[in-house]
Amino acid sequence: MGASVLMQMLAGSTHAEDQRTKWQGVLEKPHHEPRAKRIIYLFMSGGPSQLDLFDYKPLLNTRNGEDLPESVRQGQRLTGMSANQARWPLAGSIFQFRQHGESQAWVSDLLPKTAQIVDELCFIKSLHTEAINHDPAITFFQTGSELAGRPSMGSWLSYGLGTMNENLPAFVVLISKDRIDQPLYARLWGNGFLPSVHQGVQFRSGKEPVLYLANPEGISTESRRGMLNRLAELHELEQQRTGDAEIAQRMAQYEMAYRMQASVPEVMDLNNESENVWKLYGPEAKIPGTFAANCLLARRLAERNVRFIQLYHPGWDHHGSLPSGIRKQCSDIDQATYALLTDLKQRGMLKDTLVVWGGEFGRTNYSQGKLTAKDYGRDHHPRCFTMWLAGAGVKPGMTYGSTDGFGYSVTENPVHVHDMQATILHLLGIDHEKLTYQHQGRYYRLTDVHGTVVKEILS
């Protein structure tokens, strides 16, 4: 991954793709006026239970322990982890739900800080997807295809719009430490068949945030500068000889990595943050690699105009012991999420930053494994789940879409994964049908041949 730093695009390349305007992407300008300049995507890997967080279903509590009616399931597929259970007992949430804010949005008591900002959020309770297992479901959300090999959303944005800061990548990835329950592959932020300059760059906690960026022992900054100068001369001779535009592009990428030797330590240094900021984000923000620390870092990257900032927080795959597991997860994210949105708003950045929260699918309304008065698990459920958006171009204090009383199927305003992707691109000024790349004889796009912008949620 560290090698991809050397492949970050700079203006001035002679490749045909990079005959750019100030937007520095393949697009001379956005297809329409963008509402958002940047996106912070808080991806809850593993599939958080919408039924224990946002989608209040008192009917499940009333009928707790009863079998899932066949009239509700209607023969829909289940995973191999629960399909062979003798029965599927309905499991009402043990957590209390209350309505909050002027919008009267339902939030469980697992997220008391998030409940304070519901009037900033646009809940979409009618998401549905096609994949029922983690790998294809996460890949689908990130790339628009269940099959590996397609470009990720951040890569498409980098390809289309380029970078707003020539000293940092257009696409940065942050992963919470010590929470992995499902693997997160680098291809989830990969460039696929797009030029490798558009690959996401993972920033890590620890002494070396970007792998292989620092000079090796014994190599000074002056020595590195001299080496790049001489290398540029050799590349210029080779370009004159061959006419290969990729040579000039490659040299520009080396220069990008050289500048990142200064810009990355600066953005990772949190020592100048005020005491009010530390209080806002909470004590875990001082522990590198936590979700709270990554939220604070995301704000700093957004301040420096990194276009796409992806946070992964794994650990939501609660097939069993859901109550204890989800308490831990919510403790990780609640204050930090509240702090990030509050911080962005206080700095005047929420108006042009889009924040997205959600996972790859939802959880079942029945218990996987034994149901007791205080414990249950939930299997994967692709037919309905909840996400929220906030900030640039999104109606605040809104709930869009709904599910049936059992929390099993969408009943109003269904939103497919491709619809969500189309809407996100729209908010950044991109018509999802027009941003394409020719590969192996056909034109590809993030949304493939699908997707409709959810105009009802746009402000």
C-alpha positions in Angstrom: 0.0 0.0 0.0 2.8 2.4 0.8 4.0 2.1 -2.8 0.7 3.6 -3.9 1.8 6.9 -2.4 4.3 7.2 -5.2 1.4 6.9 -7.7 -0.6 9.9 -6.5 -1.5 12.2 -9.4 -0.2 15.7 -9.8 -1.3 18.4 -12.3 1.0 18.7 -15.2 1.1 15.1 -16.4 0.9 14.8 -20.1 -1.3 11.7 -20.1 -4.5 12.2 -22.1 -6.6 11.6 -19.0 -4.9 14.5 -17.3 -5.5 17.4 -19.6 -7.1 19.1 -16.6 -8.5 22.3 -15.5 -8.4 23.5 -11.9 -10.4 20.4 -10.9 -7.5 18.3 -12.0 -9.7 15.3 -12.8 -10.7 13.7 -16.0 -13.8 16.0 -15.9 -13.1 19.5 -17.1 -15.6 20.6 -14.6 -18.4 18.9 -12.5 -21.5 17.9 -14.4 -23.5 20.2 -12.2 -22.9 22.5 -9.2 -21.6 20.3 -6.4 -23.1 20.7 -2.9 -20.2 18.9 -1.2 -16.5 19.4 -1.7 -15.5 16.3 0.3 -16.9 13.2 1.9 -16.2 11.5 5.2 -17.6 7.9 5.0 -17.9 6.2 8.4 -18.3 2.5 7.3 -19.5 0.2 10.1 -18.0 -3.1 8.8 -19.9 -6.2 9.9 -23.5 -5.0 9.6 -24.8 -3.1 12.6 -28.3 -4.1 13.8 -30.8 -1.5 12.7 -33.3 -3.1 15.0 -31.3 -2.2 18.1 -30.2 1.3 17.0 -32.6 3.2 14.8 -35.5 1.1 13.4 -37.9 0.8 16.4 -40.2 -2.2 16.1 -42.4 -2.6 19.2 -44.2 -5.5 17.5 -41.1 -7.6 17.9 -41.2 -7.0 21.6 -44.9 -7.9 21.7 -44.3 -11.1 19.8 -40.9 -11.9 21.3 -40.1 -15.6 21.1 -42.8 -16.4 18.6 -41.8 -18.0 15.3 -41.1 -15.8 12.3 -44.3 -16.1 10.2 -43.9 -17.6 6.8 -46.2 -14.9 5.5 -43.4 -12.4 6.4 -40.4 -14.4 5.2 -42.1 -15.7 2.0 -39.4 -18.2 1.4 -36.6 -15.7 1.2 -33.1 -17.1 1.5 -31.2 -17.3 4.8 -27.5 -17.7 5.4 -26.1 -21.2 6.1 -25.5 -20.0 9.7 -29.1 -19.9 10.6 -31.0 -21.7 7.8 -30.9 -25.0 9.6 -32.2 -23.8 12.9 -35.3 -25.7 14.1 -37.1 -22.4 14.4 -36.5 -18.7 14.0 -37.8 -16.9 17.1 -38.6 -13.2 16.8 -36.3 -11.1 18.9 -37.4 -7.8 20.2 -34.6 -5.4 21.2 -33.8 -5.2 24.9 -32.8 -1.6 24.5 -35.1 1.3 25.1 -36.1 3.6 22.2 -37.0 7.2 22.5 -37.8 10.0 20.0 -35.4 12.9 19.9 -35.1 16.5 18.6 -37.7 18.4 16.6 -37.6 15.7 14.0 -38.7 13.1 16.6 -36.3 10.5 15.2 -36.2 7.2 17.0 -32.8 6.3 18.5 -32.1 3.6 21.1 -30.4 4.4 24.4 -27.2 2.8 23.0 -26.4 6.1 21.3 -27.2 9.0 23.7 -24.8 11.4 22.0 -25.9 10.6 18.5 -29.5 11.2 19.8 -28.5 14.8 20.5 -27.8 15.5 16.8 -30.7 13.8 15.1 -31.8 17.1 13.7 -28.6 17.2 11.6 -29.1 13.7 10.3 -31.1 12.3 7.3 -32.0 8.7 8.2 -32.7 6.3 5.3 -34.4 3.2 6.7 -35.2 1.5 3.4 -31.8 0.5 2.2 -31.6 -3.0 0.6 -28.8 -4.9 -1.0 -28.3 -8.1 -3.0 -25.4 -9.8 -1.1 -26.0 -11.8 2.0 -22.4 -12.4 3.1 -19.7 -9.9 4.2 -17.1 -10.0 1.5 -19.5 -9.5 -1.5 -21.7 -7.1 0.4 -18.8 -4.8 1.4 -17.3 -5.1 -2.0 -20.7 -4.2 -3.5 -21.0 -1.1 -1.4 -17.5 0.1 -2.0 -17.2 -0.7 -5.7 -20.7 -1.2 -7.1 -20.1 -4.9 -7.8 -20.1 -8.0 -5.7 -17.1 -9.3 -7.7 -13.6 -8.1 -6.8 -11.7 -6.0 -9.3 -13.8 -2.9 -9.8 -12.6 0.6 -8.7 -13.7 1.8 -5.3 -15.9 4.9 -4.8 -13.0 7.0 -3.7 -11.0 6.0 -6.7 -13.9 7.0 -9.0 -14.0 10.4 -7.3 -10.2 10.8 -7.6 -10.5 9.9 -11.3 -13.3 12.3 -12.0 -12.5 15.3 -9.8 -8.8 14.9 -8.9 -7.3 16.4 -5.8 -7.8 19.7 -4.0 -4.4 19.4 -2.2 -1.3 18.5 -4.2 0.6 17.6 -1.0 -1.9 14.9 0.2 -3.7 12.0 -1.6 -7.2 12.6 -2.8 -8.3 9.4 -1.1 -7.3 8.4 2.4 -8.3 5.3 4.4 -8.3 4.9 8.2 -9.1 1.6 10.0 -9.9 1.3 13.7 -7.4 -0.9 15.5 -8.3 -4.0 17.5 -11.8 -4.4 16.1 -11.3 -6.7 13.2 -13.9 -9.5 13.0 -14.2 -9.7 9.2 -11.2 -9.1 6.9 -10.8 -5.8 5.2 -8.9 -6.2 2.0 -6.9 -3.4 0.4 -8.9 -3.9 -2.8 -11.9 -2.3 -1.0 -10.0 1.0 -1.5 -8.3 -0.1 -4.7 -8.3 1.5 -8.1 -9.4 -1.6 -10.0 -8.9 -1.0 -13.7 -8.5 2.8 -13.2 -4.9 4.1 -13.3 -3.2 3.3 -10.0 -2.8 6.9 -9.2 -6.4 6.8 -7.9 -5.9 4.1 -5.3 -6.7 4.9 -1.7 -3.8 5.4 0.7 -4.1 3.8 4.1 -2.9 6.0 7.0 -1.9 3.9 10.0 -1.4 4.6 13.7 2.2 4.3 14.9 5.6 5.6 13.9 5.1 5.0 10.1 1.6 6.3 9.1 2.3 5.6 5.4 4.5 2.6 4.7 7.8 3.2 2.9 7.3 7.0 2.8 10.2 8.0 5.1 13.7 8.0 3.9 15.8 4.9 4.8 18.5 5.3 7.4 21.4 7.2 6.1 19.4 9.0 3.4 18.9 12.7 4.1 16.3 15.0 2.7 19.0 16.8 0.6 20.2 13.5 -0.7 16.6 12.5 -1.7 16.1 15.8 -3.4 19.3 15.4 -5.4 18.4 11.9 -6.4 15.0 13.1 -7.7 16.6 15.9 -9.7 19.0 13.5 -11.4 16.2 11.0 -12.0 14.1 13.7 -13.6 16.8 14.4 -16.0 17.1 10.8 -17.0 13.3 10.5 -17.4 13.2 13.6 -19.6 15.8 12.0 -21.9 13.8 8.8 -22.0 10.5 10.6 -22.7 12.2 12.5 -25.6 13.3 9.2 -27.0 10.1 7.2 -26.6 7.3 9.8 -26.4 5.8 7.8 -23.5 3.5 10.2 -21.5 3.6 7.8 -18.5 7.2 8.8 -17.9 6.4 12.4 -17.0 3.4 11.2 -14.9 5.7 8.8 -13.0 8.1 11.6 -12.1 5.3 13.8 -10.9 4.3 11.0 -8.6 7.7 10.8 -7.1 7.5 14.5 -6.4 4.2 13.9 -4.6 5.7 11.4 -2.3 8.6 13.8 -1.6 6.1 16.5 -0.5 4.2 14.0 1.6 7.3 13.4 3.7 6.5 16.8 5.2 2.7 16.9 4.9 1.9 13.5 6.4 3.7 14.1 9.7 2.1 17.5 10.0 -1.5 16.2 9.6 -0.8 13.3 11.9 0.5 15.6 14.7 -2.4 16.3 17.0 -0.4 18.1 19.7 -1.8 21.5 18.6 -5.4 20.6 19.1 -7.1 22.6 21.9 -8.3 21.2 25.2 -11.9 21.9 24.1 -11.4 19.6 21.1 -10.0 16.8 23.3 -12.9 17.1 25.6 -15.3 17.0 22.7 -13.9 13.8 21.2 -13.3 12.1 24.5 -10.3 10.4 26.1 -10.0 7.7 23.4 -9.1 10.3 20.9 -5.7 10.4 22.5 -5.1 6.7 21.7 -3.9 6.4 18.1 -5.9 4.0 15.9 -9.1 4.3 17.9 -12.3 5.4 16.1 -12.3 8.6 18.1 -8.7 9.4 17.0 -9.5 8.6 13.4 -12.6 10.9 13.5 -10.3 13.7 14.7 -7.8 12.9 12.1 -10.6 12.8 9.5 -11.5 16.4 10.4 -7.9 17.4 10.0 -7.7 15.8 6.6 -11.0 17.4 5.6 -9.5 20.8 6.7 -6.7 20.1 4.3 -9.1 19.3 1.5 -8.6 15.6 1.1 -11.6 14.8 -1.1 -12.6 11.3 0.1 -11.8 10.1 3.7 -12.9 6.6 4.5 -13.1 5.3 8.1 -13.7 1.6 8.6 -14.9 0.5 12.1 -15.2 -3.3 12.2 -16.7 -5.4 14.9 -20.5 -5.3 14.1 -21.0 -8.9 13.2 -23.1 -10.0 16.1 -24.3 -13.5 15.4 -24.4 -14.2 19.1 -24.1 -12.2 22.3 -25.4 -9.1 20.5 -26.3 -7.1 23.5 -22.8 -7.1 25.0 -21.1 -6.8 21.6 -23.2 -3.8 20.3 -22.7 -2.0 23.6 -19.0 -2.1 23.1 -19.3 -0.9 19.5 -21.6 1.9 20.4 -19.3 3.0 23.2 -16.5 3.2 20.5 -18.4 5.4 18.1 -21.1 7.4 19.8 -19.2 10.3 21.3 -16.7 10.4 18.4 -19.5 10.6 15.8 -21.2 13.3 17.7 -17.9 15.2 18.1 -17.1 14.9 14.4 -20.4 16.4 13.2 -20.3 19.1 16.0 -16.7 20.0 15.2 -17.4 20.3 11.5 -20.4 22.5 12.1 -18.6 24.7 14.5 -15.8 25.3 11.9 -18.3 26.0 9.1 -17.3 22.8 7.3 -20.5 20.7 7.6 -22.1 22.8 4.9 -19.7 21.5 2.3 -18.8 18.2 3.8 -20.9 15.1 3.3 -20.8 12.6 6.2 -22.1 9.1 5.6 -22.7 6.4 8.2 -23.7 2.7 7.6 -22.7 -0.9 7.0 -23.0 -3.4 4.3 -26.4 -4.9 5.3 -28.7 -5.2 8.4 -29.5 -7.9 10.9 -32.4 -10.3 11.1 -35.5 -9.8 13.2 -35.2 -13.4 14.6 -32.5 -14.7 16.9 -29.6 -16.7 15.6 -29.1 -19.3 18.3 -30.8 -19.4 21.6 -33.0 -16.5 22.6 -33.1 -15.6 26.3 -34.5 -12.7 28.2 -31.2 -10.9 28.1 -29.3 -12.4 25.2 -29.7 -13.1 21.5 -27.8 -12.9 18.2 -28.9 -11.7 14.7 -27.9 -13.1 11.4 -27.2 -11.1 8.2 -30.2 -9.5 6.6 -29.9 -7.8 3.2 -33.6 -6.9 2.7 -33.7 -3.8 4.8 -31.3 -1.7 6.9 -30.6 1.8 8.0 -28.0 4.4 7.1 -27.7 8.1 7.7 -26.2 11.1 5.9 -25.5 14.6 7.2 -24.1 17.8 5.9 -23.7 19.2 2.4 -26.8 19.0 0.3 -28.9 16.7 2.5 -32.1 17.5 4.3 -31.4 17.5 8.0 -33.9 16.1 10.5 -35.5 13.8 8.0 -36.4 10.1 8.0 -36.9 8.6 4.5 -38.3 5.1 3.8 -39.8 2.6 6.1 -40.0 -1.1 6.8 -42.9 -3.4 7.9 -43.8 -3.9 11.5 -41.6 -7.0 11.7 -38.5 -5.1 10.4 -38.2 -7.7 7.6 -38.9 -5.9 4.3 -39.0 -2.4 2.9 -42.6 -1.1 2.6 -41.9 2.5 1.4 -39.3 4.3 -0.7 -36.8 1.5 -1.3 -33.2 2.6 -1.8 -30.8 0.2 -3.4 -27.0 0.3 -3.0 -26.6 1.7 -6.5 -29.2 4.5 -5.6 -27.1 5.4 -2.6 -23.9 5.5 -4.7 -25.6 7.6 -7.4 -26.8 10.1 -4.7 -23.4 10.5 -3.2 -21.8 11.2 -6.6 -24.6 13.6 -7.3 -23.9 15.6 -4.2 -20.2 15.9 -5.3 -21.3 17.3 -8.7 -21.1 14.1 -10.7 -23.8 12.5 -12.9 -23.2 8.8 -12.2 -24.2 7.8 -15.7 -21.6 10.1 -17.3 -18.5 9.3 -15.3 -17.2 6.2 -17.2 -14.0 4.4 -18.0 -13.5 2.1 -21.0 -12.1 -1.3 -20.1 -11.9 -4.5 -22.1 -14.3 -3.2 -24.8 -17.1 -1.6 -22.7 -17.6 1.5 -20.6 -17.9 1.0 -16.8 -19.2 3.2 -14.1 -19.6 2.9 -10.3 -23.3 2.2 -10.6 -22.9 -0.2 -13.5 -26.1 0.1 -15.5 -28.3 0.9 -12.4 -28.9 3.6 -9.9 -31.3 6.5 -9.4 -30.5 9.7 -7.4 -32.7 9.9 -4.3 -33.9 13.4 -4.9 -36.3 13.5 -2.0 -33.5 13.7 0.5 -31.7 16.5 -1.2 -32.0 20.0 0.3 
